[in-house]
């Protein structure tokens, strides 16, 4: 505890630990503030802040800020000051996410070569902008994501049955080709080289279309 700061001699090693402890906590707090885009993290931040008084040796029983507490507070403030804007920059520039080039490489593997269509996919995958021609509804009860067809529609019921019964690629092709809005998807997936890749693409398509 910080009361020991008045009894035990301080060494260079212990001073370094004070700086390291305060700096690590400041870095953690800065990253949480900068990278988070959800109010859930606010509870975690509140818990960390509640620990600061004990870490810095601030309290009536301790008689004020000790030299060790001052070192920890200084390291904490500097680390948080650096980590917060850096993490905000990382989040706003999507540094930790999938890049546009990686999305384009994936679309190339899926044989989606039309530039206009590729642009629509990039807008959806990278920026979350739903194409104008896609009808979407909110499915907050499941994941809160956006899907193209309502739950319980004939298409979604058929896809759900195929997923539950481990349907083959040809079964998915039959279902998608029968619907005017998904026939184009079926044709592109059918051009993929192996049945295994086709089946994986069909199952992914069913998630995008219906969330199943």
C-alpha positions as CSV (number, residue, x, y, z in Angstrom):
1,X,0.0,0.0,0.0
2,X,1.0,3.6,-0.3
3,X,1.5,4.0,3.4
4,X,4.7,2.0,2.9
5,X,6.1,4.9,0.9
6,X,6.8,6.6,4.2
7,X,8.4,3.6,5.8
8,X,10.3,1.7,3.2
9,X,13.2,3.2,1.2
10,X,12.5,3.8,-2.5
11,X,14.8,2.4,-5.1
12,X,15.3,3.1,-8.8
13,X,13.6,-0.2,-9.5
14,X,10.5,0.6,-7.5
15,X,10.3,4.1,-9.1
16,X,10.4,2.4,-12.5
17,X,7.5,0.2,-11.5
18,X,5.5,3.2,-10.4
19,X,6.0,4.7,-13.8
20,X,5.2,1.5,-15.6
21,X,2.1,0.8,-13.5
22,X,0.7,4.3,-14.0
23,X,1.6,4.4,-17.7
24,X,0.0,1.0,-18.4
25,X,-3.2,2.0,-16.8
26,X,-3.2,5.3,-18.7
27,X,-2.6,3.4,-22.0
28,X,-5.4,1.0,-21.3
29,X,-7.8,3.8,-20.5
30,X,-6.8,5.8,-23.6
31,X,-7.3,2.8,-25.8
32,X,-10.7,1.9,-24.4
33,X,-11.9,5.5,-24.8
34,X,-10.5,5.9,-28.3
35,X,-11.3,2.5,-29.9
36,X,-14.7,1.9,-28.4
37,X,-17.9,3.0,-30.2
38,X,-20.3,1.4,-27.8
39,X,-21.7,2.6,-24.4
40,X,-21.0,-0.8,-22.9
41,X,-17.3,0.1,-22.4
42,X,-18.3,3.0,-20.2
43,X,-18.9,0.6,-17.3
44,X,-15.3,-0.7,-17.7
45,X,-13.9,2.8,-17.8
46,X,-15.8,3.7,-14.6
47,X,-14.3,0.6,-12.9
48,X,-10.8,1.6,-13.9
49,X,-11.3,5.2,-12.7
50,X,-12.5,3.9,-9.4
51,X,-9.1,2.2,-8.9
52,X,-7.2,5.4,-9.5
53,X,-7.4,6.7,-5.9
54,X,-5.8,3.7,-4.5
55,X,-3.2,3.5,-7.2
56,X,-2.1,7.1,-6.9
57,X,-2.3,7.1,-3.1
58,X,-5.0,9.8,-2.9
59,X,-7.1,9.7,0.2
60,X,-7.7,11.3,3.6
61,X,-6.2,8.3,5.5
62,X,-3.0,8.5,3.5
63,X,-2.5,12.2,4.1
64,X,-2.3,13.4,0.5
65,X,-0.3,12.5,-2.6
66,X,2.9,10.6,-2.0
67,X,6.0,10.7,-4.2
68,X,5.1,7.3,-5.6
69,X,1.6,8.4,-6.3
70,X,2.9,11.5,-8.1
71,X,5.0,9.3,-10.3
72,X,2.1,7.0,-11.1
73,X,-0.2,9.9,-11.7
74,X,2.3,11.6,-14.1
75,X,2.8,8.4,-16.1
76,X,-0.9,7.8,-16.2
77,X,-1.7,11.2,-17.5
78,X,1.0,11.2,-20.2
79,X,0.1,7.7,-21.4
80,X,-3.6,8.5,-21.6
81,X,-2.8,11.8,-23.3
82,X,-0.9,9.9,-26.1
83,X,-3.1,6.8,-26.3
84,X,-6.5,8.5,-26.6
85,X,-5.9,10.6,-29.8
86,X,-3.9,7.7,-31.3
87,X,-6.6,5.2,-30.8
88,X,-9.3,7.6,-32.1
89,X,-7.2,8.0,-35.2
90,X,-6.9,4.2,-35.6
91,X,-10.7,3.8,-35.2
92,X,-11.6,6.6,-37.6
93,X,-9.1,5.4,-40.2
94,X,-10.2,1.7,-39.8
95,X,-6.6,0.7,-39.1
96,X,-7.5,-2.5,-37.4
97,X,-10.3,-3.4,-39.9
98,X,-10.3,-5.0,-43.4
99,X,-8.9,-2.6,-46.1
100,X,-10.6,-1.8,-49.4
101,X,-7.9,-3.7,-51.2
102,X,-8.6,-6.8,-49.2
103,X,-12.3,-6.5,-49.9
104,X,-11.5,-6.1,-53.6
105,X,-9.4,-9.3,-53.5
106,X,-12.2,-11.2,-51.9
107,X,-14.7,-10.0,-54.6
108,X,-12.2,-11.0,-57.3
109,X,-12.1,-14.5,-55.8
110,X,-15.9,-14.6,-56.0
111,X,-15.7,-13.7,-59.7
112,X,-17.5,-10.4,-59.2
113,X,-15.8,-8.3,-61.9
114,X,-18.4,-5.7,-62.8
115,X,-17.0,-2.4,-61.6
116,X,-20.4,-0.9,-60.7
117,X,-21.3,-4.0,-58.7
118,X,-17.9,-4.1,-57.0
119,X,-18.4,-0.5,-55.9
120,X,-21.8,-1.3,-54.3
121,X,-20.2,-4.2,-52.4
122,X,-17.3,-2.0,-51.2
123,X,-19.8,0.6,-50.0
124,X,-21.7,-2.1,-48.1
125,X,-18.8,-4.1,-46.7
126,X,-16.4,-1.3,-45.9
127,X,-18.7,1.7,-45.1
128,X,-21.9,-0.1,-44.2
129,X,-23.9,1.8,-46.9
130,X,-26.7,-0.4,-48.2
131,X,-27.2,-0.2,-52.0
132,X,-30.3,1.7,-53.1
133,X,-31.9,-1.2,-54.8
134,X,-31.8,-3.5,-51.8
135,X,-34.8,-3.7,-49.6
136,X,-33.7,-4.1,-46.0
137,X,-35.4,-4.6,-42.6
138,X,-34.0,-4.5,-39.1
139,X,-33.7,-7.8,-37.3
140,X,-32.8,-6.4,-33.8
141,X,-34.1,-9.6,-32.1
142,X,-31.3,-11.6,-33.8
143,X,-28.3,-9.5,-34.3
144,X,-29.5,-6.0,-35.2
145,X,-28.0,-6.4,-38.7
146,X,-29.7,-5.7,-42.0
147,X,-31.0,-8.4,-44.3
148,X,-32.6,-8.4,-47.7
149,X,-35.6,-10.7,-47.1
150,X,-38.0,-10.9,-44.2
151,X,-37.9,-13.9,-41.9
152,X,-40.5,-16.4,-42.8
153,X,-40.5,-15.6,-46.5
154,X,-40.5,-18.6,-48.9
155,X,-36.9,-18.0,-49.9
156,X,-35.7,-17.8,-46.3
157,X,-37.6,-20.8,-45.2
158,X,-36.0,-22.8,-48.0
159,X,-32.5,-21.6,-47.2
160,X,-33.1,-22.3,-43.5
161,X,-34.2,-25.9,-44.3
162,X,-31.0,-26.4,-46.4
163,X,-28.8,-25.1,-43.7
164,X,-30.4,-27.3,-41.1
165,X,-30.2,-30.3,-43.4
166,X,-26.7,-29.7,-44.7
167,X,-27.9,-29.1,-48.2
168,X,-25.6,-29.5,-51.2
169,X,-24.5,-26.7,-53.5
170,X,-27.0,-27.8,-56.2
171,X,-29.8,-27.5,-53.7
172,X,-28.9,-23.9,-52.9
173,X,-28.5,-23.2,-56.6
174,X,-32.1,-24.4,-57.3
175,X,-33.5,-22.2,-54.5
176,X,-31.7,-19.0,-55.5
177,X,-32.2,-19.4,-59.2
178,X,-35.9,-19.7,-58.7
179,X,-36.1,-16.1,-57.3
180,X,-35.6,-13.2,-59.7
181,X,-33.7,-11.1,-57.1
182,X,-31.2,-13.9,-56.3
183,X,-30.8,-15.5,-59.7
184,X,-27.8,-13.3,-60.5
185,X,-26.1,-14.4,-57.2
186,X,-26.6,-18.0,-58.1
187,X,-25.0,-17.6,-61.5
188,X,-21.9,-15.9,-60.0
189,X,-21.5,-18.5,-57.3
190,X,-21.9,-21.3,-59.9
191,X,-18.9,-19.9,-61.7
192,X,-16.6,-20.7,-58.7
193,X,-14.2,-23.5,-59.5
194,X,-15.0,-26.2,-56.9
195,X,-18.2,-27.5,-55.2
196,X,-16.7,-26.8,-51.8
197,X,-16.2,-23.1,-52.6
198,X,-19.7,-22.9,-54.1
199,X,-21.2,-24.4,-51.0
200,X,-19.3,-22.0,-48.7
201,X,-20.5,-19.1,-50.8
202,X,-24.1,-20.3,-50.8
203,X,-24.1,-20.5,-47.0
204,X,-22.6,-17.1,-46.7
205,X,-25.2,-15.7,-49.1
206,X,-28.0,-17.2,-47.1
207,X,-26.7,-15.3,-44.0
208,X,-26.5,-12.0,-46.0
209,X,-30.0,-12.6,-47.5
210,X,-31.9,-13.9,-44.5
211,X,-29.6,-14.1,-41.5
212,X,-30.0,-17.9,-41.3
